Amino acid sequence: MKGSSKMGMPNVRYIPLLLACLASAVIGSPAHAQDDIQAWGSVIATGPVRGDLFLWLEAQGRATDDVGGGSQFIARTAIGARIAPDAHAIAGYAYIRTDPEGGRITNEHRLWQQVQFAVVRNGNGTPLLISRTRLEQRMLEGRDDTGWRLRQFVRVQVPIARQGTVQAVAFTEGFFNLNSTSWGARDGVDQWRTFVGVGVPVAPRMRLEPGYLNQHVFRRGEDRTNHVLSATLFVAL
């Protein structure tokens, strides 16, 4: 891809240090923050439509409030176009139903657009460092205003075994509200997520990425830190 740089295969002995540094830099949370234990599972399927066009389908379930007290369901669909090797532009719709323990159920409708590309590649051309920028327009049922949010995601994936098919994976993603809304969105930093895990092939055209995700939510009162057991299954249709 034009503008991408190449580098040799990283030395495997540096992988634990790389992941530990990334985790310690972002995972740490203030002692006064409220903590919650959660479990998130998702499936992301992509498949060709015609030429460079492809379809994106995603479903995600979350068990919140100490795994079982509350729940959240997310469904995303989108159409995208590959604009270079390992780069795409995409636009879609998402539905989010949130049912917190002891709280009010909300239904959110969201339009979203994103651009993703490989920033750095290994010597063999496979992506090592990936950047994704996503813009969201968030609308809650029963409310009139629309919340605009920017998400910046950076992911590193380093081959560690089985001829590179098993990877150490880490990413960090910042969420930034571009405006305030009557339903609670506050202009500024909304949350920060950090993930450390492993990616393994589980079947032809299927890849599983389990690991630990830390979600730090910035709020007007006490911040909230969610410790998440996360697993994502990627399917190539």
C-alpha positions as a printed NumPy array, in Angstrom:
array([[  0.   ,   0.   ,   0.   ],
       [  1.327,   3.406,  -0.911],
       [  2.743,   5.255,   2.069],
       [  3.115,   2.114,   4.227],
       [  6.52 ,   1.284,   5.642],
       [  8.051,  -2.178,   5.978],
       [ 10.178,  -3.724,   8.651],
       [ 11.64 ,  -7.102,   9.512],
       [ 10.023,  -9.665,  11.776],
       [ 10.131,  -8.427,  15.415],
       [ 12.13 , -10.479,  17.899],
       [  9.667, -12.669,  19.821],
       [ 11.4  , -12.107,  23.152],
       [ 10.199,  -8.476,  23.137],
       [  6.517,  -9.398,  22.876],
       [  5.783,  -9.747,  26.639],
       [  7.502,  -6.398,  27.279],
       [  5.529,  -4.753,  24.463],
       [  2.198,  -5.974,  25.785],
       [  3.044,  -5.184,  29.401],
       [  4.039,  -1.621,  28.551],
       [  0.889,  -0.988,  26.554],
       [ -1.322,  -2.459,  29.255],
       [  0.325,  -0.622,  32.145],
       [  0.24 ,   2.684,  30.271],
       [ -3.532,   2.706,  29.758],
       [ -5.091,   0.11 ,  32.05 ],
       [ -4.21 ,   1.867,  35.29 ],
       [ -7.266,   3.544,  36.853],
       [ -7.754,   5.893,  39.816],
       [ -8.341,   4.261,  43.173],
       [-11.693,   6.048,  43.549],
       [-13.1  ,   4.679,  40.268],
       [-16.017,   2.261,  40.427],
       [-15.153,  -1.216,  39.144],
       [-17.322,  -3.77 ,  37.359],
       [-16.664,  -7.257,  36.023],
       [-18.09 ,  -7.976,  32.571],
       [-17.975, -10.522,  29.741],
       [-18.24 ,  -9.546,  26.071],
       [-18.599, -11.901,  23.127],
       [-18.865, -10.874,  19.494],
       [-18.881, -12.234,  15.958],
       [-17.687, -10.139,  13.004],
       [-18.288, -11.523,   9.517],
       [-17.104,  -9.943,   6.289],
       [-17.652, -11.087,   2.723],
       [-17.357,  -9.83 ,  -0.834],
       [-20.26 ,  -8.197,  -2.672],
       [-18.759,  -7.193,  -6.019],
       [-15.297,  -6.033,  -6.961],
       [-13.814,  -4.043,  -4.074],
       [-17.155,  -3.823,  -2.25 ],
       [-17.732,  -5.987,   0.826],
       [-20.359,  -6.542,   3.507],
       [-19.741,  -6.186,   7.266],
       [-22.016,  -7.977,   9.747],
       [-21.451,  -7.853,  13.514],
       [-23.315,  -9.064,  16.587],
       [-22.156,  -8.532,  20.16 ],
       [-23.555,  -9.531,  23.532],
       [-22.35 ,  -8.139,  26.844],
       [-23.041,  -9.394,  30.355],
       [-22.571,  -6.396,  32.656],
       [-22.972,  -5.52 ,  36.345],
       [-20.737,  -8.298,  37.67 ],
       [-21.552, -10.606,  34.741],
       [-25.295, -11.109,  34.724],
       [-26.893,  -8.186,  36.503],
       [-27.348,  -6.242,  33.286],
       [-26.874,  -6.727,  29.573],
       [-26.217,  -4.982,  26.299],
       [-26.777,  -6.15 ,  22.726],
       [-25.174,  -4.566,  19.658],
       [-25.889,  -5.322,  15.998],
       [-23.919,  -3.599,  13.229],
       [-24.208,  -3.843,   9.472],
       [-22.295,  -1.9  ,   6.856],
       [-21.071,  -1.771,   3.29 ],
       [-17.418,  -1.058,   2.655],
       [-14.92 ,  -0.581,  -0.132],
       [-11.307,  -1.727,  -0.16 ],
       [ -9.242,   1.274,  -1.178],
       [ -5.815,  -0.428,  -0.936],
       [ -4.379,  -3.718,   0.356],
       [ -5.386,  -3.949,   4.038],
       [ -7.22 ,  -0.614,   3.852],
       [-10.921,   0.157,   3.626],
       [-13.583,   2.837,   3.949],
       [-16.941,   1.774,   5.363],
       [-20.328,   3.187,   6.356],
       [-23.147,   1.488,   8.236],
       [-25.875,   1.352,  10.869],
       [-25.863,  -0.025,  14.409],
       [-28.593,  -0.858,  16.921],
       [-27.707,  -0.94 ,  20.627],
       [-30.065,  -2.118,  23.391],
       [-28.844,  -1.484,  26.928],
       [-30.526,  -3.041,  29.971],
       [-28.546,  -2.073,  33.099],
       [-29.198,  -3.625,  36.485],
       [-31.721,  -1.448,  38.298],
       [-31.751,   1.075,  35.45 ],
       [-33.806,   2.09 ,  32.452],
       [-33.667,   0.204,  29.145],
       [-32.444,   2.348,  26.259],
       [-32.519,   1.763,  22.512],
       [-29.879,   3.543,  20.479],
       [-29.681,   3.906,  16.703],
       [-26.287,   4.793,  15.358],
       [-24.853,   5.72 ,  11.969],
       [-21.119,   5.131,  11.643],
       [-18.29 ,   5.605,   9.187],
       [-14.695,   4.459,   9.406],
       [-11.365,   4.33 ,   7.587],
       [ -8.843,   1.616,   8.439],
       [ -5.359,   0.952,   7.088],
       [ -2.06 ,  -0.728,   7.88 ],
       [  0.499,   1.776,   9.166],
       [  3.437,  -0.636,   9.447],
       [  3.97 ,  -4.058,   7.876],
       [  6.286,  -6.982,   8.49 ],
       [  8.894,  -7.886,   5.896],
       [  6.456, -10.348,   4.308],
       [  3.837,  -7.631,   3.861],
       [  1.396,  -8.657,   6.606],
       [  0.069,  -5.829,   8.818],
       [  1.891,  -5.23 ,  12.084],
       [  0.401,  -1.889,  13.184],
       [ -3.176,  -0.932,  12.184],
       [ -5.001,   2.378,  12.567],
       [ -8.783,   2.829,  12.498],
       [-10.715,   6.095,  12.724],
       [-14.49 ,   5.85 ,  13.272],
       [-17.114,   8.607,  13.396],
       [-20.507,   7.902,  14.997],
       [-23.832,   9.719,  15.051],
       [-25.728,   8.464,  18.111],
       [-29.515,   8.791,  18.479],
       [-31.571,   7.545,  21.461],
       [-35.234,   6.698,  21.141],
       [-37.382,   9.366,  22.812],
       [-34.675,  12.044,  22.575],
       [-34.27 ,  14.685,  19.882],
       [-30.581,  15.527,  19.817],
       [-27.787,  13.566,  18.136],
       [-24.455,  12.832,  19.76 ],
       [-21.343,  12.917,  17.578],
       [-18.422,  10.764,  18.705],
       [-14.951,  10.145,  17.287],
       [-13.101,   6.884,  17.997],
       [ -9.392,   6.41 ,  17.328],
       [ -8.108,   2.829,  17.427],
       [ -4.525,   1.538,  17.152],
       [ -3.743,  -2.183,  17.069],
       [ -0.488,  -4.134,  17.095],
       [ -0.404,  -7.81 ,  16.109],
       [  2.83 ,  -9.783,  16.345],
       [  3.261, -13.367,  15.014],
       [  4.448, -15.699,  17.771],
       [  3.835, -19.314,  16.673],
       [  2.691, -21.739,  13.952],
       [  4.339, -19.93 ,  11.049],
       [  2.761, -16.655,  12.108],
       [ -0.834, -17.861,  12.299],
       [ -0.889, -17.352,  16.096],
       [ -0.46 , -13.724,  17.088],
       [ -0.042, -11.662,  20.223],
       [ -2.612,  -8.868,  19.934],
       [ -2.955,  -5.548,  21.742],
       [ -4.971,  -2.453,  20.98 ],
       [ -5.93 ,   0.85 ,  22.499],
       [ -8.928,   3.012,  21.535],
       [ -9.965,   6.471,  22.652],
       [-13.581,   7.702,  22.446],
       [-14.113,  11.469,  22.13 ],
       [-17.528,  13.154,  22.273],
       [-17.67 ,  16.078,  19.848],
       [-20.754,  17.595,  21.495],
       [-22.927,  17.335,  24.605],
       [-26.485,  15.958,  24.6  ],
       [-29.544,  16.102,  26.826],
       [-29.334,  12.34 ,  27.357],
       [-25.932,  12.401,  29.032],
       [-23.12 ,  12.618,  26.507],
       [-20.547,  15.16 ,  27.64 ],
       [-18.197,  17.003,  25.292],
       [-14.656,  15.652,  25.628],
       [-13.082,  12.288,  26.416],
       [-15.824,   9.687,  26.845],
       [-13.919,   6.466,  27.512],
       [-10.718,   4.566,  26.83 ],
       [-10.339,   0.882,  26.023],
       [ -7.244,  -1.295,  26.099],
       [ -7.066,  -4.956,  25.081],
       [ -4.354,  -7.593,  25.464],
       [ -4.878, -11.084,  24.077],
       [ -4.012, -13.65 ,  21.454],
       [ -5.34 , -14.416,  17.987],
       [ -5.637, -18.046,  16.9  ],
       [ -7.175, -19.75 ,  13.838],
       [ -9.968, -22.114,  14.922],
       [-11.266, -23.257,  11.506],
       [-10.774, -22.381,   7.856],
       [-11.628, -18.681,   7.441],
       [-12.296, -18.295,  11.177],
       [-10.121, -16.623,  13.802],
       [-10.713, -16.232,  17.549],
       [ -9.245, -13.459,  19.675],
       [ -9.775, -13.957,  23.435],
       [ -8.215, -11.745,  26.06 ],
       [ -8.593,  -9.056,  28.699],
       [-10.149,  -5.671,  27.917],
       [-10.032,  -2.684,  30.237],
       [-12.715,  -0.021,  29.688],
       [-12.308,   3.229,  31.613],
       [-15.402,   5.453,  31.401],
       [-15.048,   9.135,  32.286],
       [-18.091,  10.492,  34.128],
       [-19.183,  13.666,  35.941],
       [-18.981,  11.882,  39.289],
       [-16.778,   8.881,  39.905],
       [-15.201,   7.32 ,  36.85 ],
       [-16.059,   3.691,  36.076],
       [-13.578,   0.954,  35.19 ],
       [-14.887,  -2.243,  33.617],
       [-12.696,  -5.348,  33.668],
       [-13.851,  -7.406,  30.696],
       [-13.28 , -10.994,  29.609],
       [-13.532, -10.479,  25.85 ],
       [-13.667, -12.877,  22.897],
       [-14.199, -11.968,  19.243],
       [-14.701, -14.456,  16.402],
       [-13.755, -13.154,  12.958],
       [-15.346, -14.942,  10.002],
       [-14.437, -14.493,   6.332],
       [-17.532, -15.336,   4.261]])
